């Protein structure tokens, strides 16, 4: 059903792992493609390409300019006679929209909430953290060393120096239908889950769905903004649409069984985090208790990439349950959270 028509043979992924699938452009149906990046870790995000007779739509840009240019160079044979006229951003995380500046002559579409979310993280801040992590990983203090190693693993392959946040030119709320010649493309905005404004991109005729980061396959999903219930509702929407081909935001193609596994994760994690909250544990204690438990491992969640992301989800949920103001935590608090996450990653690595 899916065939890699422009493969790239790499011995390692961007974050240094052995690839579990081939990087490259996959043909999903006539005129519909996806660019797949193994294995789906930090910044290893997938893209969609919908081509018509005279024009094309790109679903999501990459985390930096070089990677977005590489993508465009590789797909040139497909889009040469039908150039990209529209870009869709499925949400506001940088690895799905920080290549937008290469499309200032094109229409860029995103939900209104995604548009606002694009400004939550600034590229110059990530560039500074990247430089700091290179130094920190050599400091002979365990917490500093782990912080540096964790961030360097995440940010090392990317360069944010030249990134300029480029917002959408067209925004929508709830639902939008657009055309790419004969292809009808339906955009569904979900309730706040992974981020504010998460959007599913669906092609009804071909029954193909680009999920953005509503789906991480063999990778740990993370709540930056929403709740497990909202995320589960989005996953149920995917099941309701009954797509034949599902392209996740991160990881390899999946099916309804893969969607159900994410539902299982959020039901399990949401329940146990809430239990820890009621018992009076703080977010770090709660995340560590759950992620280091034998049950978490038996469920298979420990084997997913970046299992330590549960700590970010715990922090987000505790804000909801504490009725805290909806504003984002300060950069100091975020860095403390990521430092705690790096410590959890070290502990989890000993249980793998």
Secondary structure, 3 states (H helix, E strand, C coil): CCEEEEEECCCCCCCCCCCCCCEEEEEEECCEEEEECCCCCCCCECEEEEECCCCEEEECCCCCHHHHHHHHHHCHHHHCCCCEEEEECCCCCHHHCCCHHHHCCCEEEEEHHHHHHCCCCCHHHHHHHHHHHHHHCCCCCHHHHHHHHHHHHHHCCCCCCCCCCCCCCEEECCEEEEEECCEEEEEEECCCCCCCCCEEEEECCCCEEECHHHCECCECCCCCCCCHHHHHHHHHHHHHHCCCEEECCECCCECHHHHHHHHHHHHHHHHHHHHHHHHCCCHHHHHHHHHCCHHHHHCCCCCCECHHHHHHHHHHHHHHHCCCCCCCCCHHHHHHHHHHHHHHHHHHHCCC
